[in-house]
Amino acid sequence: MNKRFSQALAGIVAALVVVPAAALGEESGHQEIARQAWAFSGFTGQFDRAQLQRGFQVYKEVCSNCHGLKRVAFRNLVQPGGPEFPEASVKALAAEWPNKITDGPNDEGKMFERPALLSDPILGPYKNDQEARAAQNGALPPDLSLITRARGIERNPPWYIHPFLMLGDIFKSYQEGGADYLYALLTGFSDPPASFHLVDGKFYNKAFAGHQISMPPPLSEGAVTYQDGTPSTVDNYARDVTAFLSWTADPSFDQRKRIGWQVILYLVVTTILLYVGKKRIWSAIKH
């Protein structure tokens, strides 16, 4: 009886775990978003500094025209674990940044604008949400500091499949749902199907819920010329800026992972020493 029950349970688990992703996508009513291979994924993944530098270049030349990074300071671009640009270059970049910092009051009690310093945030082009909406036909461009944490992959399978999906994510240390979604969004622009009614002023995007988005396609072939010679393709732009925005959402990511492995090693060594000490202390006592 136990053997038959175990076999049946194993069959059920296998069937649930291997439910096709496409089937889940159909049931949820959303486009399936494929998981991508990222340098920072998994238990040991780390950010690629060269990719972060390319991603910042894409952000600066394309995304900063509408979006800010108000939770990221210019000094973060210098710190270890990020793009690690030279400090002198970032100081010059901050001073030349088109969006000035409102400061004050001065001695006359008035506010004034000044060039950005290393300690200042990377601001977008608009002074407030109302100005942004007025410039974007009512749409509000979100701040991108935490965009890969604020977005994710939506999955709506039957309730009895959720535990297995969660266990799979834990086993694989999967936490790149926001990055996968953002990459799919940036590369998901296309012409709508013939039967699809697209509202005026909207753009068709396969990854966006409802497939109608106010943002026009931000990336195009050859729009950014990489300084390191990387091919100027939409796919490379999307991957690099997604990696960069994954870093802006968690600038201490690499450091936390290193500390985590150090803590695990410490606990393993401590456990071994405690076990050996216990055996040595109690070995002469009869039980």
C-alpha positions in Angstrom: 0.0 0.0 0.0 2.8 2.4 1.0 4.7 1.6 -2.2 1.7 2.2 -4.4 0.9 5.5 -2.6 4.5 6.7 -3.0 4.5 5.9 -6.7 1.2 7.7 -7.2 2.4 10.7 -5.2 5.6 10.9 -7.2 3.6 10.8 -10.4 1.4 13.6 -9.3 4.4 15.7 -8.3 6.1 15.1 -11.6 3.0 16.0 -13.5 2.6 19.3 -11.6 6.2 20.3 -11.8 6.4 19.8 -15.5 3.3 21.7 -16.4 4.1 23.5 -19.6 4.8 27.2 -19.1 2.7 28.0 -22.2 -0.3 26.4 -20.6 0.1 28.5 -17.5 0.4 31.6 -19.7 -2.8 30.7 -21.5 -4.6 30.2 -18.3 -3.4 33.5 -16.8 -4.3 35.4 -19.9 -0.8 36.9 -20.1 2.0 36.5 -22.6 4.6 34.0 -21.3 7.8 35.7 -20.3 10.9 33.6 -20.8 13.6 33.4 -18.2 16.9 34.9 -19.3 20.4 34.0 -18.4 21.9 36.8 -16.2 25.4 37.2 -14.9 23.9 38.1 -11.5 21.4 35.2 -11.2 21.7 32.1 -9.0 23.5 31.6 -5.7 26.9 32.7 -7.0 26.0 35.3 -9.6 27.6 38.7 -9.6 27.1 41.8 -11.6 29.3 42.3 -14.7 31.0 45.7 -14.4 31.4 46.1 -18.1 27.7 45.3 -18.7 26.7 47.8 -16.0 28.8 50.5 -17.7 27.1 49.8 -21.0 23.7 49.8 -19.3 24.3 53.2 -17.8 25.3 54.5 -21.2 21.9 53.2 -22.6 20.1 54.8 -19.7 21.9 58.1 -20.1 21.5 58.4 -23.9 17.9 57.0 -24.1 16.0 56.4 -20.8 17.1 59.6 -19.0 15.1 61.6 -21.6 11.9 60.6 -19.7 12.9 58.7 -16.5 14.9 59.5 -13.4 16.9 57.5 -10.8 16.1 59.6 -7.8 17.1 56.8 -5.3 20.5 56.5 -6.9 23.2 59.1 -6.2 26.1 59.9 -8.6 28.5 58.5 -6.0 27.0 55.1 -6.3 28.4 54.9 -9.8 31.8 55.0 -8.3 31.4 52.5 -5.5 32.6 48.8 -5.7 30.0 46.4 -6.9 28.5 48.8 -9.5 29.7 50.3 -12.7 32.8 51.6 -10.9 33.4 54.6 -13.1 36.5 56.7 -12.2 35.5 59.3 -9.6 36.8 62.2 -11.6 34.6 61.2 -14.6 31.5 60.9 -12.4 32.2 64.4 -10.9 32.3 65.8 -14.4 29.2 63.9 -15.4 27.3 65.2 -12.4 28.3 68.8 -13.1 27.2 68.5 -16.7 24.0 66.6 -16.0 21.2 68.6 -17.7 18.8 68.3 -14.8 19.9 70.7 -12.1 19.5 70.4 -8.4 17.1 72.8 -6.6 18.8 74.0 -3.5 18.5 76.7 -0.9 17.3 78.9 0.5 20.2 81.2 0.0 21.1 84.3 2.0 18.1 86.1 0.5 15.7 83.3 1.4 15.3 82.2 -2.2 15.7 78.7 -3.8 18.2 78.4 -6.5 19.5 75.8 -9.0 23.0 74.4 -9.1 25.0 71.7 -10.8 24.8 68.2 -9.3 27.4 66.9 -6.9 28.5 63.3 -6.2 26.1 63.3 -3.3 23.0 64.3 -5.3 20.5 61.9 -6.9 20.3 61.3 -10.6 17.1 63.2 -11.5 14.9 62.9 -14.5 13.9 65.7 -16.8 10.7 66.8 -15.1 10.3 68.8 -11.9 7.1 67.1 -10.8 4.5 64.5 -11.9 2.2 67.1 -13.3 4.9 68.4 -15.7 5.8 64.9 -16.7 2.1 64.0 -17.5 1.7 67.2 -19.5 4.7 66.3 -21.6 3.7 62.7 -22.1 0.0 63.1 -23.0 -1.2 62.2 -19.5 1.1 59.2 -19.0 3.5 59.3 -16.0 7.0 58.0 -16.7 8.0 56.0 -13.6 11.2 56.5 -11.7 13.4 53.6 -12.7 15.4 53.2 -9.4 13.5 50.2 -8.2 11.7 49.2 -11.4 13.1 45.6 -11.4 11.7 45.2 -7.9 8.4 46.9 -8.5 7.7 44.6 -11.6 7.7 40.9 -11.9 6.3 37.9 -13.8 2.7 37.2 -13.1 1.8 33.5 -12.9 -1.8 32.4 -12.3 -1.8 28.6 -12.3 -4.2 26.5 -10.2 -3.7 26.8 -6.5 -2.3 23.3 -6.1 0.6 24.1 -8.5 1.8 27.2 -6.6 3.7 25.3 -3.9 5.8 23.4 -6.5 6.5 26.6 -8.5 7.7 28.3 -5.2 9.9 25.4 -4.3 11.4 25.4 -7.8 12.2 29.1 -7.4 13.8 28.5 -4.0 15.8 25.6 -5.2 17.1 27.6 -8.2 17.5 30.8 -6.2 15.3 32.6 -8.8 14.7 36.3 -8.0 15.1 37.8 -11.5 11.4 38.1 -12.3 11.6 41.8 -12.6 14.6 41.7 -14.9 13.0 39.1 -17.1 9.9 41.2 -17.3 11.7 44.4 -18.1 13.8 42.7 -20.8 10.6 41.2 -22.4 9.0 44.6 -22.3 11.9 46.4 -24.0 12.0 43.8 -26.7 8.3 43.1 -27.0 7.3 46.0 -29.3 5.8 44.9 -32.6 3.0 45.5 -35.0 -0.4 44.4 -33.6 -2.2 41.4 -35.0 -4.7 42.2 -37.7 -7.6 41.5 -35.3 -6.3 43.6 -32.5 -7.8 47.1 -31.9 -5.0 49.5 -30.9 -6.2 52.7 -29.2 -4.8 55.9 -30.7 -1.6 57.1 -29.0 -0.8 53.6 -27.7 1.8 51.1 -28.9 1.5 47.3 -29.1 3.7 45.3 -26.7 3.5 41.6 -26.3 4.8 41.6 -22.7 2.7 44.4 -21.4 -0.7 43.6 -19.7 -3.4 44.3 -22.2 -0.7 44.8 -24.9 -1.3 48.5 -25.1 1.4 50.8 -23.7 1.8 54.6 -23.8 5.6 54.4 -24.1 6.8 54.3 -27.7 9.6 51.8 -28.5 12.6 53.3 -26.7 15.3 51.2 -28.4 16.3 51.0 -32.0 19.2 49.4 -33.8 22.3 51.7 -33.8 20.8 54.2 -31.4 23.7 53.9 -29.0 27.3 53.3 -30.0 29.1 51.3 -27.3 32.5 52.5 -26.3 33.8 48.9 -25.9 32.8 47.8 -29.4 29.8 45.7 -28.3 27.4 45.3 -31.2 24.7 48.0 -31.3 21.6 45.9 -31.3 18.3 46.2 -29.5 18.9 42.9 -27.7 22.2 44.1 -26.3 20.7 47.5 -25.3 17.8 45.7 -23.5 20.0 43.3 -21.7 22.5 45.9 -20.6 20.1 48.5 -19.3 18.1 45.8 -17.6 21.2 44.6 -15.8 22.0 48.2 -14.8 18.5 48.8 -13.5 18.7 45.5 -11.5 21.8 47.0 -9.9 20.2 50.4 -9.1 17.4 48.4 -7.3 20.0 46.7 -5.1 23.5 48.5 -5.2 24.8 46.3 -2.3 23.8 43.0 -4.1 27.4 41.7 -4.7 28.5 42.6 -1.2 25.5 40.8 0.4 26.1 37.7 -1.6 29.8 37.6 -0.5 28.8 38.1 3.1 26.2 35.4 2.8 28.7 32.9 1.6 31.1 33.9 4.4 28.4 33.4 7.0 27.6 30.0 5.6 31.3 29.0 5.7 31.5 30.3 9.3 28.5 28.3 10.4 29.8 25.1 8.7 33.2 25.5 10.5 31.5 26.3 13.8 29.3 23.3 13.5 32.2 21.0 12.9 34.2 22.5 15.8 31.2 22.1 18.1 30.7 18.5 17.0 34.4 17.6 17.5 34.4 19.4 20.9 31.3 17.5 22.0 32.8 14.2 21.0 36.0 15.0 22.9 34.3 16.1 26.1 31.8 13.3 26.3 33.8 10.5 24.8 35.1 9.2 28.2 31.7 9.1 29.8 29.7 5.9 29.5 26.1 6.3 28.4 
